């Protein structure tokens, strides 16, 4: 029996204090209130920024989420993603990667 392709979405919900900027290369720059920045990149789907809701406080708050959209093939799908620390405003940070090898 042949498998049908299926749409999927991998979601990364963000804290309301995180600012997001979609980059021309398809990645996203995340800026924390401290000024520390992270670059998010993914392969195996298309990255977009969408609205979300944060429930970690006394009342729900609007926030953003990173979404990696894609479609499976007959062989399934593989999504690789990573967060890489970028230089802070006014200072440098050592590169650090986290995630399944973007």
Buried (B, 14 or more C-beta within 10 A) or exposed (E): EEEEEEEBEBEBBBEBEBEBEEEEEBBBBBBBEEEBBBBBBBBBBEBBBEEBEBEEEEEEBEBBBBBBBBEBEEEEBEBBBBBBBBEBEEEEEEEEEEBEEB
